[in-house]
């Protein structure tokens, strides 16, 4: 009985750490995307609209992966 409770608590701890790492990774990824896009826009202002749309698509993909990781962490807590 104690081992089952311990396993559940370890799973919750792992899910919390996983969700935190996913949020940190998404923040770093979006920060790098935004910084590099601003650098590229400063170098080539005529390509600003193309760069902006590419930046939004890349940021959406990063957010999608982070959202998926958080959902998996929540499922680990529930199961």
KATA-V14320 format. One record per residue. N is the residue number from 1. PHI is phi as a letter, one per 20 degrees, with the letter a starting at -180 (999 if undefined). BURIAL is I if it has 16 or more other ideal C-beta (glycine too) atoms within 10 Angstrom, else O. Layout:
# KATA-V14320
N_PHI_BURIAL + N_PHI_BURIAL
This chain:
# KATA-V14320
1_999_O + 2_f_O + 3_f_O + 4_f_O + 5_f_O + 6_f_O + 7_f_O + 8_f_O + 9_f_O + 10_f_O + 11_f_O + 12_f_O + 13_f_O + 14_f_O + 15_f_I + 16_f_O + 17_f_O + 18_f_I + 19_f_I + 20_f_O + 21_f_O + 22_f_I + 23_f_O + 24_f_O + 25_f_O + 26_f_I + 27_f_O + 28_f_O + 29_f_I + 30_f_I + 31_f_O + 32_f_O + 33_f_I + 34_f_O + 35_f_O + 36_f_O + 37_f_I + 38_f_O + 39_f_O + 40_f_I + 41_f_I + 42_f_O + 43_f_O + 44_c_O + 45_f_O + 46_f_O + 47_e_O + 48_f_O + 49_f_O + 50_f_O + 51_f_I + 52_f_O + 53_f_O + 54_f_O + 55_f_I + 56_f_O + 57_f_O + 58_f_I + 59_f_I + 60_f_O + 61_f_O + 62_f_I + 63_f_O + 64_f_O + 65_f_O + 66_f_I + 67_f_O + 68_f_O + 69_f_I + 70_f_I + 71_f_O + 72_f_O + 73_f_I + 74_f_O + 75_f_O + 76_f_I + 77_f_O + 78_f_O + 79_f_O
